[in-house]
């Protein structure tokens, strides 16, 4: 079977990023045990890339954090949002609240519009690639591109893959090349990437 050819209106991302925003929705115990936000935050700061962490325990705290990132975007800042949480095909777990992709959609649409369509999402969640369902058949795109795992993601793979990925990103490797090169270095396919535009054109030919 041949892949359908997609003609992109915006095939490449050309932006300079001010920081990485990490939204951590794990329980306090899981945060301490997994150490994902701490390790990746330290890695990025050591490379002189600022990090803004939002430790959220409820749906409302998540939405409040997204509003803060929206304000940054409206002030001209550009960033990647990195979600650290449990998840499945329908959405992500934030503390005891489950937040569906549909709930996230309008908030991420606002942020992506404010960042001039440069928002990147990095999903350190099980089945994070399903976050592409945030993209609706019409309306504004909620992000330029999304990086995530198709299946369950264990902690060691999440940490190792992201350490490699961020190193390549900090070395200015184009976003489209980061994921395949990360998987090659890992020696297995852990991460996938897709753009909002690509997903919409695949599902609405």
Long-range contacts (C-beta under 8 A, 24 or more apart in sequence): 4-202, 4-205, 6-197, 6-198, 6-201, 6-202, 7-201, 8-195, 8-197, 8-198, 8-201, 9-197, 10-117, 10-144, 10-197, 12-174, 12-176, 13-118, 13-120, 13-144, 13-145, 13-174, 13-175, 15-78, 15-115, 15-116, 15-118, 16-78, 17-49, 17-78, 17-79, 17-80, 17-120, 18-50, 18-72, 18-77, 18-78, 18-79, 19-49, 19-50, 19-51, 19-52, 19-77, 19-79, 20-44, 20-49, 20-50, 20-51, 20-52, 20-79, 20-80, 20-81, 20-82, 20-166, 21-51, 21-52, 21-53, 21-54, 21-69, 21-79, 21-80, 21-81, 21-82, 22-51, 22-52, 22-53, 22-54, 22-82, 22-84, 23-54, 23-56, 23-62, 23-65, 23-66, 23-81, 23-82, 23-83, 23-84, 23-85, 24-53, 24-54, 24-55, 24-56, 24-84, 24-85, 25-56, 25-57, 25-62, 25-83, 25-84, 25-85, 25-86, 25-92, 25-93, 25-94, 25-95, 26-84, 26-85, 26-86, 27-57, 27-95, 30-86, 31-55, 34-155, 34-158, 35-159, 36-84, 36-124, 36-155, 36-158, 36-159, 36-162, 37-84, 39-159, 39-163, 40-82, 40-159, 40-162, 40-163, 40-166, 43-163, 43-166, 44-166, 44-170, 47-166, 47-170, 49-170, 52-79, 56-94, 56-95, 57-94, 57-95, 58-94, 58-95, 58-96, 58-97, 59-94, 59-97, 59-99, 59-103, 61-94, 61-95, 62-94, 62-97, 62-99, 63-107, 66-104, 66-107, 66-108, 66-111, 67-107, 69-111, 70-107, 70-110, 70-111, 70-114, 73-111, 73-114, 73-115, 73-119, 74-114, 77-115, 78-115, 78-118, 79-115, 79-119, 80-119, 80-120, 80-121, 80-122, 81-111, 81-119, 81-120, 81-121, 81-122, 82-121, 82-122, 82-124, 82-162, 83-121, 83-122, 83-123, 83-124, 83-125, 83-128, 83-131, 84-124, 84-125, 85-124, 85-125, 86-125, 86-126, 87-123, 87-125, 87-126, 87-127, 87-128, 87-130, 87-131, 88-126, 88-127, 88-130, 89-127, 89-130, 89-133, 90-130, 92-125, 92-131, 101-130, 101-131, 101-133, 101-134, 102-134, 104-131, 104-134, 104-142, 105-134, 105-136, 105-142, 108-134, 108-142, 108-143, 109-139, 109-140, 109-141, 109-142, 111-142, 112-140, 112-141, 112-142, 112-143, 112-144, 112-196, 113-140, 117-141, 117-144, 118-144, 119-143, 119-144, 120-144, 120-145, 120-146, 120-147, 120-175, 121-145, 121-146, 121-147, 121-148, 122-146, 122-147, 122-148, 122-162, 122-165, 123-147, 123-148, 123-149, 124-153, 124-158, 124-162, 125-149, 125-153, 126-151, 126-152, 126-153, 127-151, 127-152, 127-153, 128-153, 129-192, 129-194, 132-194, 132-196, 132-199, 135-196, 135-199, 135-200, 137-200, 137-203, 137-204, 141-196, 141-197, 141-200, 142-196, 143-196, 144-195, 144-196, 145-175, 145-193, 145-194, 145-195, 145-196, 146-193, 146-194, 146-195, 146-196, 147-178, 147-179, 147-191, 147-192, 147-193, 148-191, 148-192, 148-193, 149-190, 149-191, 149-192, 150-192, 153-190, 157-186, 157-190, 160-186, 161-186, 161-190, 161-191, 165-191
